[in-house]
Amino acid sequence: MNSVEHAARRAARQSGVALAASTRRTNLEETDMLNNNSPLESLAAFAIVFATGILSTVALGKYIEKVRRDAQNATSGAI
């Protein structure tokens, strides 16, 4: 860390403001994220989200059909 980063961090601590640019880590080992999830857990999470997306798409389509049908019935009944 160079003197400019030290000064920026010191100023940030004193003012209570975090500087995102100065707090970025440059070492590869410091930026590695720990992935403790098993591939099966990731697949299960994806499957749940995918199924939820399909279900919500179908439900929205059915709702749109119902609204259109109700609107057509209301206009044909009013005549």
DSSP file (Angstrom, degrees, kcal/mol; ACC not computed):
  #  RESIDUE AA STRUCTURE BP1 BP2  ACC     N-H-->O    O-->H-N    N-H-->O    O-->H-N    TCO  KAPPA ALPHA  PHI   PSI    X-CA   Y-CA   Z-CA
    1    1 A M              0   0    0      0, 0.0     2,-0.1     0, 0.0     0, 0.0   0.000 360.0 360.0 360.0 132.9    0.0    0.0    0.0
    2    2 A N     >  -     0   0    0      1,-0.1     4,-2.1     4,-0.0     5,-0.2  -0.313 360.0-100.0 -88.9 175.1    1.5    3.4   -1.0
    3    3 A S  H  > S+     0   0    0      1,-0.2     4,-2.4     2,-0.2     5,-0.2   0.808 120.5  57.1 -67.0 -30.0    1.5    6.5    1.1
    4    4 A V  H  > S+     0   0    0      2,-0.2     4,-2.4     1,-0.2    -1,-0.2   0.920 108.2  47.1 -66.8 -42.2   -1.5    8.0   -0.8
    5    5 A E  H  > S+     0   0    0      2,-0.2     4,-2.6     1,-0.2     5,-0.2   0.894 111.5  51.7 -65.6 -38.8   -3.6    5.0    0.1
    6    6 A H  H  X S+     0   0    0     -4,-2.1     4,-2.4     1,-0.2    -2,-0.2   0.929 111.6  46.5 -60.7 -44.8   -2.5    5.3    3.7
    7    7 A A  H  X S+     0   0    0     -4,-2.4     4,-2.4     2,-0.2    -2,-0.2   0.893 112.4  50.1 -65.5 -39.7   -3.4    8.9    3.8
    8    8 A A  H  X S+     0   0    0     -4,-2.4     4,-2.3     2,-0.2    -2,-0.2   0.911 112.2  47.2 -66.3 -41.9   -6.8    8.3    2.2
    9    9 A R  H  X S+     0   0    0     -4,-2.6     4,-2.7     2,-0.2    -2,-0.2   0.909 111.9  50.2 -65.4 -41.0   -7.6    5.5    4.7
   10   10 A R  H  X S+     0   0    0     -4,-2.4     4,-2.2     1,-0.2    -2,-0.2   0.922 112.3  47.2 -62.7 -43.6   -6.6    7.6    7.6
   11   11 A A  H  X S+     0   0    0     -4,-2.4     4,-2.2     1,-0.2     6,-0.3   0.885 111.8  51.3 -65.1 -38.2   -8.7   10.5    6.3
   12   12 A A  H  X>S+     0   0    0     -4,-2.3     4,-1.7     2,-0.2     5,-1.2   0.909 110.0  49.0 -66.3 -41.4  -11.6    8.1    5.8
   13   13 A R  H  <5S+     0   0    0     -4,-2.7    -2,-0.2     1,-0.2    -1,-0.2   0.905 112.7  48.1 -63.9 -40.3  -11.3    6.7    9.3
   14   14 A Q  H  <5S+     0   0    0     -4,-2.2    -1,-0.2     1,-0.2    -2,-0.2   0.875 119.2  37.9 -69.3 -36.4  -11.2   10.2   10.8
   15   15 A S  H  <5S-     0   0    0     -4,-2.2    -1,-0.2     2,-0.2    -2,-0.2   0.607 107.0-122.9 -91.3 -11.3  -14.3   11.4    8.8
   16   16 A G  T  <5 +     0   0    0     -4,-1.7     2,-0.5     1,-0.3    -3,-0.2   0.629  69.9 126.7  82.1  13.3  -16.1    8.1    9.1
   17   17 A V      < -     0   0    0     -5,-1.2     2,-0.5    -6,-0.3    -1,-0.3  -0.893  53.8-139.1-108.5 132.2  -16.4    7.7    5.3
   18   18 A A        -     0   0    0     -2,-0.5     2,-0.8    -3,-0.1    -9,-0.1  -0.758   9.8-146.6 -90.0 132.1  -15.3    4.5    3.6
   19   19 A L     >  -     0   0    0     -2,-0.5     4,-1.1     1,-0.2     5,-0.1  -0.870   7.6-165.6 -99.8 110.8  -13.5    5.0    0.3
   20   20 A A  T  4 S+     0   0    0     -2,-0.8     4,-0.4     1,-0.2     3,-0.3   0.888  85.9  51.8 -65.2 -39.5  -14.3    2.1   -2.0
   21   21 A A  T >4 S+     0   0    0      1,-0.2     3,-0.6     2,-0.2    -1,-0.2   0.870 111.7  45.3 -68.4 -35.3  -11.5    2.8   -4.4
   22   22 A S  T 34 S+     0   0    0      1,-0.2    -1,-0.2   -14,-0.1    -2,-0.2   0.661 108.6  56.9 -83.9 -13.8   -8.8    2.9   -1.8
   23   23 A T  T 3< S+     0   0    0     -4,-1.1    -1,-0.2    -3,-0.3    -2,-0.2   0.420  75.9 119.8 -97.6   3.0  -10.0   -0.2    0.0
   24   24 A R    <   -     0   0    0     -3,-0.6     2,-0.3    -4,-0.4     7,-0.0  -0.454  62.5-130.2 -66.3 135.9   -9.7   -2.5   -3.0
   25   25 A R        -     0   0    0     -2,-0.2    -1,-0.1     1,-0.1    -2,-0.1  -0.664  17.8-167.6 -88.9 144.3   -7.4   -5.3   -2.5
   26   26 A T        +     0   0    0     -2,-0.3     2,-0.2     4,-0.0    -1,-0.1   0.674  57.1  94.7-106.3 -20.7   -4.7   -6.0   -5.1
   27   27 A N  S  > S-     0   0    0      1,-0.1     4,-1.1     2,-0.0     3,-0.5  -0.522  71.6-135.9 -75.2 139.8   -3.4   -9.4   -4.1
   28   28 A L  H  > S+     0   0    0      1,-0.2     4,-0.9    -2,-0.2     3,-0.5   0.885 103.5  53.7 -62.4 -40.3   -5.0  -12.3   -5.8
   29   29 A E  H  4 S+     0   0    0      1,-0.2    -1,-0.2     2,-0.2     3,-0.1   0.776 106.3  53.4 -69.5 -23.7   -5.3  -14.3   -2.6
   30   30 A E  H  4 S+     0   0    0     -3,-0.5    -1,-0.2     1,-0.2    -2,-0.2   0.763 109.0  48.6 -79.0 -24.6   -7.1  -11.5   -0.9
   31   31 A T  H  < S+     0   0    0     -4,-1.1     2,-0.2    -3,-0.5    -2,-0.2   0.547  82.1 112.1 -93.9  -7.7   -9.7  -11.2   -3.6
   32   32 A D     <  -     0   0    0     -4,-0.9     2,-0.4    -3,-0.1    -3,-0.0  -0.475  62.4-140.3 -65.5 129.6  -10.6  -14.9   -3.9
   33   33 A M        -     0   0    0     -2,-0.2     2,-0.5     1,-0.0    -2,-0.1  -0.736  15.8-119.4 -90.9 141.0  -14.1  -15.5   -2.6
   34   34 A L        -     0   0    0     -2,-0.4     2,-0.7     1,-0.0    -1,-0.0  -0.675  23.4-162.8 -80.2 127.1  -14.7  -18.6   -0.6
   35   35 A N        +     0   0    0     -2,-0.5    -1,-0.0     1,-0.1    -2,-0.0  -0.883  20.9 163.4-113.5  99.0  -17.2  -20.9   -2.2
   36   36 A N        +     0   0    0     -2,-0.7     2,-0.3     2,-0.1    -1,-0.1   0.402  42.7 107.0 -94.6   1.0  -18.5  -23.3    0.4
   37   37 A N        -     0   0    0      1,-0.1    -2,-0.0     2,-0.0     0, 0.0  -0.605  67.7-129.6 -84.0 139.4  -21.5  -24.3   -1.6
   38   38 A S     >  -     0   0    0     -2,-0.3     4,-2.0     1,-0.1     3,-0.3  -0.487  23.8-113.4 -78.8 157.8  -21.6  -27.8   -3.2
   39   39 A P  H  > S+     0   0    0      0, 0.0     4,-2.5     0, 0.0     5,-0.2   0.851 118.6  56.6 -59.6 -33.0  -22.4  -28.1   -6.8
   40   40 A L  H  > S+     0   0    0      2,-0.2     4,-2.4     1,-0.2     5,-0.2   0.885 105.6  50.3 -66.5 -37.8  -25.6  -29.9   -5.9
   41   41 A E  H  > S+     0   0    0     -3,-0.3     4,-2.4     2,-0.2    -1,-0.2   0.907 111.4  48.5 -65.0 -41.1  -26.7  -27.0   -3.7
   42   42 A S  H  X S+     0   0    0     -4,-2.0     4,-2.4     2,-0.2    -2,-0.2   0.914 112.1  48.8 -65.0 -42.2  -26.1  -24.6   -6.5
   43   43 A L  H  X S+     0   0    0     -4,-2.5     4,-2.6     2,-0.2    -2,-0.2   0.901 111.2  50.2 -63.8 -41.1  -28.0  -26.8   -8.9
   44   44 A A  H  X S+     0   0    0     -4,-2.4     4,-2.3     2,-0.2    -2,-0.2   0.913 110.7  49.1 -63.7 -43.0  -30.9  -27.1   -6.5
   45   45 A A  H  X S+     0   0    0     -4,-2.4     4,-2.2     1,-0.2    -2,-0.2   0.915 112.3  48.4 -63.4 -42.6  -31.0  -23.3   -6.0
   46   46 A F  H  X S+     0   0    0     -4,-2.4     4,-2.8     1,-0.2    -2,-0.2   0.921 111.1  50.7 -62.5 -43.7  -31.0  -22.8   -9.8
   47   47 A A  H  X S+     0   0    0     -4,-2.6     4,-2.7     1,-0.2     5,-0.2   0.892 110.3  49.5 -63.1 -40.4  -33.8  -25.4  -10.2
   48   48 A I  H  X S+     0   0    0     -4,-2.3     4,-2.2     2,-0.2    -1,-0.2   0.931 114.1  44.5 -64.1 -45.8  -36.0  -23.7   -7.6
   49   49 A V  H  X S+     0   0    0     -4,-2.2     4,-2.2     2,-0.2    -2,-0.2   0.899 114.1  50.6 -66.2 -40.4  -35.5  -20.2   -9.1
   50   50 A F  H  X S+     0   0    0     -4,-2.8     4,-2.2     2,-0.2    -2,-0.2   0.936 111.8  46.6 -62.9 -47.4  -36.1  -21.6  -12.6
   51   51 A A  H  X S+     0   0    0     -4,-2.7     4,-2.6     1,-0.2    -1,-0.2   0.883 111.5  52.2 -63.3 -38.8  -39.3  -23.4  -11.6
   52   52 A T  H  X S+     0   0    0     -4,-2.2     4,-2.6    -5,-0.2    -1,-0.2   0.889 108.7  51.1 -63.9 -39.4  -40.5  -20.3   -9.8
   53   53 A G  H  X S+     0   0    0     -4,-2.2     4,-2.0     2,-0.2    -2,-0.2   0.912 111.3  46.9 -63.4 -43.4  -39.9  -18.3  -12.9
   54   54 A I  H  X S+     0   0    0     -4,-2.2     4,-2.5     2,-0.2     5,-0.2   0.943 113.2  49.0 -63.4 -47.1  -41.9  -20.7  -15.0
   55   55 A L  H  X S+     0   0    0     -4,-2.6     4,-2.5     1,-0.2    -2,-0.2   0.906 112.2  47.3 -60.2 -43.8  -44.7  -20.8  -12.5
   56   56 A S  H  X S+     0   0    0     -4,-2.6     4,-2.2     2,-0.2    -1,-0.2   0.854 111.3  51.9 -69.3 -33.0  -44.9  -17.0  -12.3
   57   57 A T  H  X S+     0   0    0     -4,-2.0     4,-2.2     2,-0.2    -2,-0.2   0.923 111.9  45.9 -66.7 -44.5  -44.9  -16.7  -16.1
   58   58 A V  H  X S+     0   0    0     -4,-2.5     4,-2.4     2,-0.2    -2,-0.2   0.924 113.1  50.1 -63.5 -44.5  -47.7  -19.1  -16.5
   59   59 A A  H  X S+     0   0    0     -4,-2.5     4,-2.2    -5,-0.2    -2,-0.2   0.902 110.9  48.9 -62.2 -41.5  -49.7  -17.4  -13.7
   60   60 A L  H  X S+     0   0    0     -4,-2.2     4,-2.5     2,-0.2    -1,-0.2   0.904 110.4  51.4 -65.6 -40.6  -49.2  -14.0  -15.3
   61   61 A G  H  X S+     0   0    0     -4,-2.2     4,-2.3     2,-0.2    -2,-0.2   0.920 110.7  48.0 -61.4 -44.3  -50.3  -15.3  -18.7
   62   62 A K  H  X S+     0   0    0     -4,-2.4     4,-2.3     1,-0.2    -2,-0.2   0.894 111.6  50.7 -62.8 -40.3  -53.5  -16.8  -17.1
   63   63 A Y  H  X S+     0   0    0     -4,-2.2     4,-2.5     2,-0.2    -2,-0.2   0.910 109.5  50.0 -64.6 -42.0  -54.2  -13.5  -15.3
   64   64 A I  H  X S+     0   0    0     -4,-2.5     4,-2.4     1,-0.2    -2,-0.2   0.911 110.3  50.8 -63.9 -41.7  -53.8  -11.6  -18.6
   65   65 A E  H  X S+     0   0    0     -4,-2.3     4,-2.7     1,-0.2    -1,-0.2   0.919 111.1  49.0 -59.2 -44.2  -56.2  -13.9  -20.4
   66   66 A K  H  X S+     0   0    0     -4,-2.3     4,-2.8     2,-0.2    -2,-0.2   0.907 110.7  49.3 -63.6 -43.2  -58.7  -13.5  -17.6
   67   67 A V  H  X S+     0   0    0     -4,-2.5     4,-2.2     2,-0.2    -1,-0.2   0.912 113.4  46.8 -64.2 -41.9  -58.5   -9.7  -17.7
   68   68 A R  H  X S+     0   0    0     -4,-2.4     4,-2.6     2,-0.2    -2,-0.2   0.929 113.1  48.6 -64.5 -44.6  -58.9   -9.7  -21.5
   69   69 A R  H  X S+     0   0    0     -4,-2.7     4,-2.6     1,-0.2    -2,-0.2   0.918 112.6  48.5 -62.4 -43.3  -61.9  -12.1  -21.3
   70   70 A D  H  X S+     0   0    0     -4,-2.8     4,-2.2     1,-0.2    -1,-0.2   0.889 111.4  50.3 -63.5 -38.9  -63.5  -10.0  -18.5
   71   71 A A  H  X S+     0   0    0     -4,-2.2     4,-2.0    -5,-0.2    -2,-0.2   0.905 112.1  46.9 -67.1 -40.6  -62.9   -6.8  -20.6
   72   72 A Q  H  X S+     0   0    0     -4,-2.6     4,-2.5     2,-0.2     5,-0.2   0.909 112.9  49.4 -68.1 -40.6  -64.5   -8.4  -23.7
   73   73 A N  H  X S+     0   0    0     -4,-2.6     4,-2.0     1,-0.2    -2,-0.2   0.880 110.5  51.0 -64.0 -37.6  -67.4   -9.7  -21.7
   74   74 A A  H  X S+     0   0    0     -4,-2.2     4,-1.1     2,-0.2    -1,-0.2   0.895 113.4  44.1 -68.1 -39.4  -68.0   -6.3  -20.1
   75   75 A T  H  X S+     0   0    0     -4,-2.0     4,-0.6     2,-0.2    -2,-0.2   0.879 115.9  46.5 -74.9 -36.0  -68.0   -4.5  -23.5
   76   76 A S  H  < S+     0   0    0     -4,-2.5     3,-0.3     1,-0.2    -2,-0.2   0.820 113.3  50.0 -74.8 -28.9  -70.2   -7.1  -25.2
   77   77 A G  H  < S+     0   0    0     -4,-2.0    -1,-0.2    -5,-0.2    -2,-0.2   0.754 105.0  57.8 -77.2 -24.3  -72.6   -7.1  -22.3
   78   78 A A  H  <        0   0    0     -4,-1.1    -1,-0.2     1,-0.2    -2,-0.2   0.684 360.0 360.0 -79.5 -18.1  -72.9   -3.3  -22.3
   79   79 A I     <        0   0    0     -4,-0.6    -1,-0.2    -3,-0.3    -2,-0.1   0.479 360.0 360.0 -83.1 360.0  -74.1   -3.2  -25.8
